[in-house]
Amino acid sequence: MKKKKAKIKRIGILGGTFNPPHLGHLKIAEKAIEVLKLDELIFMPTGIPTLPKKDLIPSKNRLEMLKFLAKFNPKFSISEYEIKKAKRGKKSYTLETIKYLKRKFKNVKFFWIIGEDSFCEIIMGKWKHNSKILDLMKFVVFLRKKPFSIKNIPKKYKEKAKKLLKKVIYIENTNIPISATEIREKIKKGKSVKKLVPKEIENYIKTHHLYSNNKVKKSIC
């Protein structure tokens, strides 16, 4: 009697600093589940980013806020893999995270979800092993209101962009105008962010006095 083949699970990975997590992240995660027919979406908060990030608060605060966001959908979960690496003083490299995920999960088709800005960084070689990671896992690029165009990419990267565009899935017209930078700036100016983040995250930011001034703690763990 033939054994039934194990069902291949579809899992999306949404990485980022989540500094702070906001309603834009929520919309992307829910859209990814819908379009890609995901069984699960894992938020992967960055511990120590390889590229410098402005006003980065400690990872423990970002993780606690992300837990509020993860409650919105039963298909959401959080991996602390990169945060645990940070506690050992190690940076977050996407290639290493991909290898870790492939070791941990079997019978899974992964989708690594990124924004348009991150995809441009890959094209311009700012990510370590940038071309290799696109071969190891299917990348999904969320675009802004207008369709992605290589016209805005420096001329020397245009041929590379054409090749890499063939390797990714891209989702257009997501209409997500929210940015973490905008949220941090509003908080510094004492403005409300209640329409940009869930209520629980807004309260957490106020309670812990996060982003309220330009002097952010240097510790990320």
PyRosetta script that sets phi, psi and omega in degrees:
from pyrosetta import init, pose_from_sequence

init()
pose = pose_from_sequence("MKKKKAKIKRIGILGGTFNPPHLGHLKIAEKAIEVLKLDELIFMPTGIPTLPKKDLIPSKNRLEMLKFLAKFNPKFSISEYEIKKAKRGKKSYTLETIKYLKRKFKNVKFFWIIGEDSFCEIIMGKWKHNSKILDLMKFVVFLRKKPFSIKNIPKKYKEKAKKLLKKVIYIENTNIPISATEIREKIKKGKSVKKLVPKEIENYIKTHHLYSNNKVKKSIC")
pose.set_psi(1, 128.2)
pose.set_omega(1, -177.4)
pose.set_phi(2, -72.8)
pose.set_psi(2, 138.9)
pose.set_omega(2, 176.5)
pose.set_phi(3, -76.6)
pose.set_psi(3, 141.3)
pose.set_omega(3, 175.8)
pose.set_phi(4, -70.2)
pose.set_psi(4, 136.9)
pose.set_omega(4, 177.2)
pose.set_phi(5, -68.9)
pose.set_psi(5, 136.9)
pose.set_omega(5, 178.4)
pose.set_phi(6, -64.8)
pose.set_psi(6, 137.5)
pose.set_omega(6, 179.6)
pose.set_phi(7, -64.9)
pose.set_psi(7, 134.1)
pose.set_omega(7, 177.9)
pose.set_phi(8, -82.9)
pose.set_psi(8, 118.1)
pose.set_omega(8, -178.4)
pose.set_phi(9, -81.3)
pose.set_psi(9, 142.9)
pose.set_omega(9, 179.3)
pose.set_phi(10, -107.2)
pose.set_psi(10, 115.9)
pose.set_omega(10, -176.9)
pose.set_phi(11, -123.8)
pose.set_psi(11, 130.0)
pose.set_omega(11, 175.0)
pose.set_phi(12, -98.9)
pose.set_psi(12, 142.6)
pose.set_omega(12, 177.0)
pose.set_phi(13, -116.0)
pose.set_psi(13, 118.2)
pose.set_omega(13, 178.0)
pose.set_phi(14, -112.4)
pose.set_psi(14, 101.9)
pose.set_omega(14, -178.4)
pose.set_phi(15, -95.2)
pose.set_psi(15, 165.8)
pose.set_omega(15, 177.8)
pose.set_phi(16, 156.4)
pose.set_psi(16, 171.2)
pose.set_omega(16, 178.1)
pose.set_phi(17, -77.9)
pose.set_psi(17, -26.8)
pose.set_omega(17, -177.6)
pose.set_phi(18, 50.9)
pose.set_psi(18, 62.2)
pose.set_omega(18, -170.3)
pose.set_phi(19, -122.3)
pose.set_psi(19, 66.2)
pose.set_omega(19, 4.8)
pose.set_phi(20, -99.1)
pose.set_psi(20, 172.0)
pose.set_omega(20, 171.2)
pose.set_phi(21, -66.7)
pose.set_psi(21, 144.1)
pose.set_omega(21, -177.3)
pose.set_phi(22, -143.9)
pose.set_psi(22, -178.9)
pose.set_omega(22, -175.8)
pose.set_phi(23, -67.4)
pose.set_psi(23, -22.3)
pose.set_omega(23, 174.7)
pose.set_phi(24, -65.9)
pose.set_psi(24, -42.7)
pose.set_omega(24, 176.4)
pose.set_phi(25, -60.7)
pose.set_psi(25, -40.9)
pose.set_omega(25, -180.0)
pose.set_phi(26, -62.8)
pose.set_psi(26, -43.6)
pose.set_omega(26, -179.0)
pose.set_phi(27, -65.0)
pose.set_psi(27, -42.4)
pose.set_omega(27, 178.6)
pose.set_phi(28, -62.1)
pose.set_psi(28, -45.7)
pose.set_omega(28, -178.1)
pose.set_phi(29, -61.4)
pose.set_psi(29, -44.7)
pose.set_omega(29, -178.8)
pose.set_phi(30, -70.1)
pose.set_psi(30, -35.9)
pose.set_omega(30, 177.4)
pose.set_phi(31, -66.4)
pose.set_psi(31, -39.4)
pose.set_omega(31, 179.3)
pose.set_phi(32, -62.9)
pose.set_psi(32, -42.8)
pose.set_omega(32, 178.2)
pose.set_phi(33, -60.3)
pose.set_psi(33, -42.5)
pose.set_omega(33, -178.3)
pose.set_phi(34, -67.9)
pose.set_psi(34, -52.3)
pose.set_omega(34, -173.8)
pose.set_phi(35, -71.9)
pose.set_psi(35, -41.2)
pose.set_omega(35, -175.8)
pose.set_phi(36, -91.5)
pose.set_psi(36, -1.9)
pose.set_omega(36, -179.4)
pose.set_phi(37, 54.2)
pose.set_psi(37, 53.0)
pose.set_omega(37, -175.9)
pose.set_phi(38, -79.8)
pose.set_psi(38, 144.5)
pose.set_omega(38, 172.4)
pose.set_phi(39, -84.7)
pose.set_psi(39, -25.1)
pose.set_omega(39, -177.6)
pose.set_phi(40, -156.4)
pose.set_psi(40, 147.4)
pose.set_omega(40, 172.1)
pose.set_phi(41, -125.5)
pose.set_psi(41, 123.3)
pose.set_omega(41, -178.4)
pose.set_phi(42, -105.1)
pose.set_psi(42, 122.0)
pose.set_omega(42, 171.5)
pose.set_phi(43, -79.8)
pose.set_psi(43, 131.7)
pose.set_omega(43, -178.5)
pose.set_phi(44, -119.8)
pose.set_psi(44, 84.4)
pose.set_omega(44, -179.7)
pose.set_phi(45, -67.3)
pose.set_psi(45, 134.8)
pose.set_omega(45, 178.7)
pose.set_phi(46, -71.1)
pose.set_psi(46, 140.1)
pose.set_omega(46, 174.3)
pose.set_phi(47, -87.3)
pose.set_psi(47, -83.6)
pose.set_omega(47, 174.3)
pose.set_phi(48, -105.7)
pose.set_psi(48, 109.2)
pose.set_omega(48, -179.0)
pose.set_phi(49, -69.7)
pose.set_psi(49, 148.0)
pose.set_omega(49, 179.2)
pose.set_phi(50, -75.8)
pose.set_psi(50, -29.8)
pose.set_omega(50, 176.2)
pose.set_phi(51, -102.1)
pose.set_psi(51, 138.3)
pose.set_omega(51, -177.7)
pose.set_phi(52, -56.3)
pose.set_psi(52, 136.3)
pose.set_omega(52, 178.6)
pose.set_phi(53, -123.3)
pose.set_psi(53, 132.4)
pose.set_omega(53, -177.4)
pose.set_phi(54, -77.2)
pose.set_psi(54, 140.1)
pose.set_omega(54, 173.6)
pose.set_phi(55, 57.7)
pose.set_psi(55, 37.5)
pose.set_omega(55, -178.1)
pose.set_phi(56, -77.8)
pose.set_psi(56, 119.8)
pose.set_omega(56, -179.7)
pose.set_phi(57, -86.3)
pose.set_psi(57, 168.6)
pose.set_omega(57, -179.4)
pose.set_phi(58, -55.3)
pose.set_psi(58, 144.3)
pose.set_omega(58, -177.4)
pose.set_phi(59, -62.3)
pose.set_psi(59, -30.2)
pose.set_omega(59, -179.4)
pose.set_phi(60, -63.1)
pose.set_psi(60, -36.0)
pose.set_omega(60, 177.6)
pose.set_phi(61, -71.7)
pose.set_psi(61, -41.4)
pose.set_omega(61, 179.1)
pose.set_phi(62, -64.6)
pose.set_psi(62, -38.6)
pose.set_omega(62, 179.1)
pose.set_phi(63, -65.6)
pose.set_psi(63, -44.0)
pose.set_omega(63, 179.9)
pose.set_phi(64, -61.7)
pose.set_psi(64, -40.9)
pose.set_omega(64, 178.2)
pose.set_phi(65, -67.1)
pose.set_psi(65, -37.9)
pose.set_omega(65, -179.4)
pose.set_phi(66, -64.6)
pose.set_psi(66, -30.5)
pose.set_omega(66, 178.0)
pose.set_phi(67, -63.1)
pose.set_psi(67, -32.8)
pose.set_omega(67, 175.8)
pose.set_phi(68, -65.9)
pose.set_psi(68, -42.3)
pose.set_omega(68, -179.2)
pose.set_phi(69, -65.5)
pose.set_psi(69, -37.1)
pose.set_omega(69, -177.1)
pose.set_phi(70, -67.0)
pose.set_psi(70, -15.5)
pose.set_omega(70, -179.8)
pose.set_phi(71, -77.2)
pose.set_psi(71, -11.5)
pose.set_omega(71, -174.8)
pose.set_phi(72, -73.4)
pose.set_psi(72, -19.1)
pose.set_omega(72, -176.7)
pose.set_phi(73, -147.1)
pose.set_psi(73, 131.6)
pose.set_omega(73, -179.8)
pose.set_phi(74, -63.8)
pose.set_psi(74, -15.4)
pose.set_omega(74, 178.9)
pose.set_phi(75, -86.9)
pose.set_psi(75, -5.8)
pose.set_omega(75, 179.3)
pose.set_phi(76, -83.3)
pose.set_psi(76, 142.9)
pose.set_omega(76, 170.6)
pose.set_phi(77, -147.9)
pose.set_psi(77, 172.2)
pose.set_omega(77, -178.1)
pose.set_phi(78, -128.8)
pose.set_psi(78, 136.0)
pose.set_omega(78, 172.0)
pose.set_phi(79, -105.5)
pose.set_psi(79, 132.6)
pose.set_omega(79, 178.0)
pose.set_phi(80, -100.3)
pose.set_psi(80, 16.5)
pose.set_omega(80, -176.3)
pose.set_phi(81, -53.8)
pose.set_psi(81, -51.9)
pose.set_omega(81, -176.3)
pose.set_phi(82, -72.5)
pose.set_psi(82, -31.2)
pose.set_omega(82, 177.6)
pose.set_phi(83, -68.3)
pose.set_psi(83, -39.7)
pose.set_omega(83, 177.9)
pose.set_phi(84, -65.9)
pose.set_psi(84, -33.9)
pose.set_omega(84, 175.1)
pose.set_phi(85, -63.6)
pose.set_psi(85, -39.1)
pose.set_omega(85, -179.5)
pose.set_phi(86, -62.4)
pose.set_psi(86, -34.8)
pose.set_omega(86, 179.5)
pose.set_phi(87, -66.3)
pose.set_psi(87, -20.0)
pose.set_omega(87, 175.3)
pose.set_phi(88, -97.3)
pose.set_psi(88, 8.5)
pose.set_omega(88, 178.0)
pose.set_phi(89, 79.7)
pose.set_psi(89, 17.4)
pose.set_omega(89, -177.6)
pose.set_phi(90, -103.5)
pose.set_psi(90, 139.8)
pose.set_omega(90, 179.7)
pose.set_phi(91, -75.7)
pose.set_psi(91, 164.4)
pose.set_omega(91, 179.4)
pose.set_phi(92, -94.2)
pose.set_psi(92, 111.8)
pose.set_omega(92, 174.8)
pose.set_phi(93, -111.8)
pose.set_psi(93, 127.6)
pose.set_omega(93, -176.3)
pose.set_phi(94, -57.9)
pose.set_psi(94, -39.4)
pose.set_omega(94, -179.7)
pose.set_phi(95, -58.1)
pose.set_psi(95, -44.5)
pose.set_omega(95, -179.6)
pose.set_phi(96, -66.8)
pose.set_psi(96, -37.6)
pose.set_omega(96, 178.7)
pose.set_phi(97, -66.7)
pose.set_psi(97, -40.3)
pose.set_omega(97, 177.8)
pose.set_phi(98, -61.1)
pose.set_psi(98, -44.7)
pose.set_omega(98, 179.3)
pose.set_phi(99, -62.9)
pose.set_psi(99, -39.1)
pose.set_omega(99, 177.9)
pose.set_phi(100, -62.1)
pose.set_psi(100, -46.6)
pose.set_omega(100, -178.8)
pose.set_phi(101, -62.5)
pose.set_psi(101, -39.0)
pose.set_omega(101, -179.6)
pose.set_phi(102, -70.3)
pose.set_psi(102, -28.6)
pose.set_omega(102, 175.5)
pose.set_phi(103, -74.1)
pose.set_psi(103, -39.4)
pose.set_omega(103, -174.0)
pose.set_phi(104, -75.8)
pose.set_psi(104, -41.3)
pose.set_omega(104, -174.7)
pose.set_phi(105, -108.3)
pose.set_psi(105, 135.2)
pose.set_omega(105, 176.3)
pose.set_phi(106, -115.1)
pose.set_psi(106, 155.4)
pose.set_omega(106, -178.5)
pose.set_phi(107, 54.3)
pose.set_psi(107, 46.3)
pose.set_omega(107, -179.1)
pose.set_phi(108, -128.7)
pose.set_psi(108, 137.7)
pose.set_omega(108, 169.7)
pose.set_phi(109, -104.4)
pose.set_psi(109, 116.8)
pose.set_omega(109, -176.4)
pose.set_phi(110, -94.8)
pose.set_psi(110, 150.3)
pose.set_omega(110, 173.2)
pose.set_phi(111, -132.0)
pose.set_psi(111, 114.6)
pose.set_omega(111, 179.8)
pose.set_phi(112, -92.1)
pose.set_psi(112, 118.0)
pose.set_omega(112, -171.3)
pose.set_phi(113, -100.0)
pose.set_psi(113, 126.2)
pose.set_omega(113, 179.6)
pose.set_phi(114, -136.1)
pose.set_psi(114, 167.1)
pose.set_omega(114, 176.3)
pose.set_phi(115, -93.1)
pose.set_psi(115, 171.8)
pose.set_omega(115, -179.1)
pose.set_phi(116, -60.0)
pose.set_psi(116, -39.4)
pose.set_omega(116, -179.4)
pose.set_phi(117, -62.9)
pose.set_psi(117, -42.1)
pose.set_omega(117, 179.6)
pose.set_phi(118, -65.9)
pose.set_psi(118, -37.1)
pose.set_omega(118, 178.6)
pose.set_phi(119, -64.2)
pose.set_psi(119, -39.2)
pose.set_omega(119, 177.5)
pose.set_phi(120, -63.8)
pose.set_psi(120, -36.4)
pose.set_omega(120, 176.8)
pose.set_phi(121, -63.1)
pose.set_psi(121, -39.3)
pose.set_omega(121, 177.7)
pose.set_phi(122, -64.1)
pose.set_psi(122, -45.5)
pose.set_omega(122, 179.5)
pose.set_phi(123, -57.4)
pose.set_psi(123, -40.1)
pose.set_omega(123, -177.1)
pose.set_phi(124, -88.4)
pose.set_psi(124, 10.0)
pose.set_omega(124, 173.2)
pose.set_phi(125, 74.6)
pose.set_psi(125, 22.5)
pose.set_omega(125, -178.3)
pose.set_phi(126, -83.3)
pose.set_psi(126, -16.1)
pose.set_omega(126, 176.9)
pose.set_phi(127, -95.4)
pose.set_psi(127, 137.8)
pose.set_omega(127, 178.1)
pose.set_phi(128, -63.9)
pose.set_psi(128, 135.8)
pose.set_omega(128, -178.4)
pose.set_phi(129, 55.8)
pose.set_psi(129, 38.8)
pose.set_omega(129, -170.7)
pose.set_phi(130, -54.7)
pose.set_psi(130, -44.7)
pose.set_omega(130, -178.6)
pose.set_phi(131, -74.0)
pose.set_psi(131, -34.6)
pose.set_omega(131, -176.9)
pose.set_phi(132, -65.2)
pose.set_psi(132, -40.0)
pose.set_omega(132, -176.4)
pose.set_phi(133, -64.4)
pose.set_psi(133, -28.7)
pose.set_omega(133, 179.5)
pose.set_phi(134, -71.2)
pose.set_psi(134, -18.4)
pose.set_omega(134, 177.5)
pose.set_phi(135, -89.7)
pose.set_psi(135, -21.9)
pose.set_omega(135, -176.5)
pose.set_phi(136, -87.0)
pose.set_psi(136, -24.0)
pose.set_omega(136, -177.7)
pose.set_phi(137, -150.8)
pose.set_psi(137, 146.9)
pose.set_omega(137, 178.4)
pose.set_phi(138, -73.6)
pose.set_psi(138, 121.6)
pose.set_omega(138, 179.2)
pose.set_phi(139, -96.5)
pose.set_psi(139, 140.7)
pose.set_omega(139, 179.1)
pose.set_phi(140, -119.7)
pose.set_psi(140, 123.0)
pose.set_omega(140, -176.5)
pose.set_phi(141, -107.2)
pose.set_psi(141, 121.0)
pose.set_omega(141, 175.2)
pose.set_phi(142, -87.5)
pose.set_psi(142, 121.9)
pose.set_omega(142, -176.8)
pose.set_phi(143, -95.0)
pose.set_psi(143, 165.0)
pose.set_omega(143, 176.9)
pose.set_phi(144, -79.5)
pose.set_psi(144, -165.6)
pose.set_omega(144, -177.2)
pose.set_phi(145, -56.6)
pose.set_psi(145, -45.8)
pose.set_omega(145, -177.3)
pose.set_phi(146, -88.3)
pose.set_psi(146, 148.5)
pose.set_omega(146, 176.6)
pose.set_phi(147, -58.2)
pose.set_psi(147, 146.9)
pose.set_omega(147, -179.2)
pose.set_phi(148, -62.9)
pose.set_psi(148, 138.4)
pose.set_omega(148, 178.2)
pose.set_phi(149, -134.4)
pose.set_psi(149, 135.7)
pose.set_omega(149, 178.5)
pose.set_phi(150, -79.2)
pose.set_psi(150, -1.5)
pose.set_omega(150, 179.7)
pose.set_phi(151, -61.2)
pose.set_psi(151, -31.6)
pose.set_omega(151, -177.3)
pose.set_phi(152, -85.4)
pose.set_psi(152, -0.5)
pose.set_omega(152, -179.7)
pose.set_phi(153, -93.2)
pose.set_psi(153, 137.8)
pose.set_omega(153, 178.0)
pose.set_phi(154, -49.1)
pose.set_psi(154, 142.8)
pose.set_omega(154, -172.9)
pose.set_phi(155, -52.5)
pose.set_psi(155, -38.5)
pose.set_omega(155, -175.7)
pose.set_phi(156, -68.1)
pose.set_psi(156, -14.2)
pose.set_omega(156, -179.3)
pose.set_phi(157, -103.6)
pose.set_psi(157, -1.9)
pose.set_omega(157, -171.2)
pose.set_phi(158, -65.4)
pose.set_psi(158, -40.5)
pose.set_omega(158, 178.4)
pose.set_phi(159, -65.3)
pose.set_psi(159, -40.7)
pose.set_omega(159, 178.1)
pose.set_phi(160, -64.1)
pose.set_psi(160, -39.6)
pose.set_omega(160, -179.9)
pose.set_phi(161, -61.1)
pose.set_psi(161, -41.3)
pose.set_omega(161, 179.9)
pose.set_phi(162, -60.9)
pose.set_psi(162, -40.6)
pose.set_omega(162, 179.8)
pose.set_phi(163, -69.0)
pose.set_psi(163, -43.6)
pose.set_omega(163, -176.9)
pose.set_phi(164, -71.6)
pose.set_psi(164, -29.5)
pose.set_omega(164, 178.3)
pose.set_phi(165, -62.3)
pose.set_psi(165, -28.3)
pose.set_omega(165, 179.9)
pose.set_phi(166, -73.6)
pose.set_psi(166, -16.1)
pose.set_omega(166, -175.9)
pose.set_phi(167, -94.6)
pose.set_psi(167, -9.4)
pose.set_omega(167, -173.8)
pose.set_phi(168, -115.4)
pose.set_psi(168, 159.9)
pose.set_omega(168, 168.9)
pose.set_phi(169, -98.2)
pose.set_psi(169, 134.0)
pose.set_omega(169, 175.9)
pose.set_phi(170, -125.9)
pose.set_psi(170, 142.0)
pose.set_omega(170, -177.4)
pose.set_phi(171, -111.8)
pose.set_psi(171, 119.1)
pose.set_omega(171, -173.6)
pose.set_phi(172, -95.7)
pose.set_psi(172, 165.8)
pose.set_omega(172, 172.0)
pose.set_phi(173, 51.5)
pose.set_psi(173, 46.3)
pose.set_omega(173, 179.6)
pose.set_phi(174, -79.4)
pose.set_psi(174, -19.5)
pose.set_omega(174, 174.5)
pose.set_phi(175, 50.4)
pose.set_psi(175, 58.3)
pose.set_omega(175, 179.4)
pose.set_phi(176, -116.9)
pose.set_psi(176, 91.0)
pose.set_omega(176, -174.8)
pose.set_phi(177, -81.0)
pose.set_psi(177, -5.4)
pose.set_omega(177, -175.4)
pose.set_phi(178, -76.7)
pose.set_psi(178, 137.9)
pose.set_omega(178, 174.2)
pose.set_phi(179, -133.8)
pose.set_psi(179, 146.6)
pose.set_omega(179, 179.0)
pose.set_phi(180, -62.8)
pose.set_psi(180, -35.1)
pose.set_omega(180, 178.9)
pose.set_phi(181, -60.5)
pose.set_psi(181, -44.7)
pose.set_omega(181, 178.9)
pose.set_phi(182, -60.5)
pose.set_psi(182, -42.3)
pose.set_omega(182, -179.5)
pose.set_phi(183, -63.0)
pose.set_psi(183, -46.0)
pose.set_omega(183, -179.9)
pose.set_phi(184, -61.7)
pose.set_psi(184, -40.7)
pose.set_omega(184, 180.0)
pose.set_phi(185, -65.8)
pose.set_psi(185, -39.8)
pose.set_omega(185, 178.4)
pose.set_phi(186, -62.6)
pose.set_psi(186, -42.6)
pose.set_omega(186, -179.6)
pose.set_phi(187, -63.8)
pose.set_psi(187, -42.1)
pose.set_omega(187, 178.8)
pose.set_phi(188, -59.3)
pose.set_psi(188, -33.0)
pose.set_omega(188, -178.6)
pose.set_phi(189, -90.0)
pose.set_psi(189, 2.9)
pose.set_omega(189, 178.5)
pose.set_phi(190, 77.4)
pose.set_psi(190, 17.7)
pose.set_omega(190, -179.5)
pose.set_phi(191, -90.4)
pose.set_psi(191, 157.6)
pose.set_omega(191, -178.8)
pose.set_phi(192, -73.7)
pose.set_psi(192, 143.7)
pose.set_omega(192, 176.4)
pose.set_phi(193, -124.1)
pose.set_psi(193, 20.1)
pose.set_omega(193, -173.7)
pose.set_phi(194, -63.8)
pose.set_psi(194, -22.4)
pose.set_omega(194, 178.3)
pose.set_phi(195, -91.2)
pose.set_psi(195, -0.8)
pose.set_omega(195, -176.1)
pose.set_phi(196, -111.1)
pose.set_psi(196, -23.7)
pose.set_omega(196, 179.9)
pose.set_phi(197, -132.8)
pose.set_psi(197, 154.7)
pose.set_omega(197, 175.1)
pose.set_phi(198, -60.7)
pose.set_psi(198, 154.8)
pose.set_omega(198, -176.3)
pose.set_phi(199, -56.0)
pose.set_psi(199, -41.9)
pose.set_omega(199, -178.4)
pose.set_phi(200, -61.4)
pose.set_psi(200, -38.2)
pose.set_omega(200, 179.6)
pose.set_phi(201, -72.8)
pose.set_psi(201, -38.5)
pose.set_omega(201, 176.4)
pose.set_phi(202, -59.4)
pose.set_psi(202, -44.5)
pose.set_omega(202, 179.5)
pose.set_phi(203, -65.5)
pose.set_psi(203, -39.3)
pose.set_omega(203, -179.8)
pose.set_phi(204, -63.3)
pose.set_psi(204, -43.2)
pose.set_omega(204, 179.5)
pose.set_phi(205, -61.1)
pose.set_psi(205, -43.8)
pose.set_omega(205, 179.9)
pose.set_phi(206, -66.5)
pose.set_psi(206, -44.8)
pose.set_omega(206, -177.6)
pose.set_phi(207, -61.7)
pose.set_psi(207, -39.2)
pose.set_omega(207, -176.7)
pose.set_phi(208, -97.8)
pose.set_psi(208, 6.8)
pose.set_omega(208, 176.7)
pose.set_phi(209, 53.1)
pose.set_psi(209, 46.1)
pose.set_omega(209, -179.0)
pose.set_phi(210, -85.8)
pose.set_psi(210, 142.8)
pose.set_omega(210, 175.9)
pose.set_phi(211, 62.4)
pose.set_psi(211, 12.4)
pose.set_omega(211, -174.2)
pose.set_phi(212, -78.6)
pose.set_psi(212, -11.9)
pose.set_omega(212, 175.2)
pose.set_phi(213, -148.4)
pose.set_psi(213, 177.2)
pose.set_omega(213, -176.4)
pose.set_phi(214, -77.4)
pose.set_psi(214, -13.9)
pose.set_omega(214, -178.5)
pose.set_phi(215, -94.0)
pose.set_psi(215, 93.0)
pose.set_omega(215, 179.7)
pose.set_phi(216, -94.4)
pose.set_psi(216, 140.0)
pose.set_omega(216, 179.6)
pose.set_phi(217, -57.7)
pose.set_psi(217, 139.1)
pose.set_omega(217, -178.5)
pose.set_phi(218, -77.2)
pose.set_psi(218, -25.7)
pose.set_omega(218, 179.8)
pose.set_phi(219, -63.2)
pose.set_psi(219, 136.5)
pose.set_omega(219, 178.6)
pose.set_phi(220, -112.5)
pose.set_psi(220, 1.0)
pose.set_omega(220, 179.7)
pose.set_phi(221, -111.9)
pose.dump_pdb("model.pdb")
